[in-house]
Amino acid sequence: MTSSIWPKTVQIASGCQNRRIKSLPRDAKPYPTSEEAAQIVEAMPLRNHLQKRQRAIFAIAFLGALRADTLISLRSNRDPIAPMASKHAVSQAFALACCNQAVTYTPQAAKHTIAAECDNRPLTSVQRKAWSKNMGHENDLTTNRHYGKMTDDRRREVLDTAPDKHDPMGALTWSDEDKIALVAAVLSRTRQARRCLQA
């Protein structure tokens, strides 16, 4: 695990007492992108019924954001092996899936992946709420607070592409002709508006 040079909390003076405040969110837990999860599923072995069930558990976790206790309750009429009795079967499925991966993901990683996928889509607030309810949460605040945390690399990428507050439309990169055309259009509309008001 890499250590950060940034503190987790900062001491501040408040009257006669010191208070600790959070300066940064907790470390983001590792989770795959939806594409990486699909690649992991494809790479899982299918030699016997147990491996097929483990592959199904892993895939369904990422498709439905289901909790481990819900996953073990799923049954198949064609499953010749004993029903799963504990959440350990889900952990075993994830261990098998990640045995050749650089990062070992936990069953909870599926919820993080699905929450992050929500952030990658241009959804309305109603759609975000429905997405959150599909994950078993009362509202999207729960989803945002606990899942799909933004990595430092993603945070830097987003901030690097954010518009400048002094140049939100990217006008600094406009050609002189574009700027002249914009000013001419604004002046023309201003004159038209004045004429309408005077009439």
Order of alpha helices (4+ residues) and beta strands (2+ residues): beta-beta-alpha-alpha-alpha-alpha-alpha-alpha-alpha-alpha-alpha
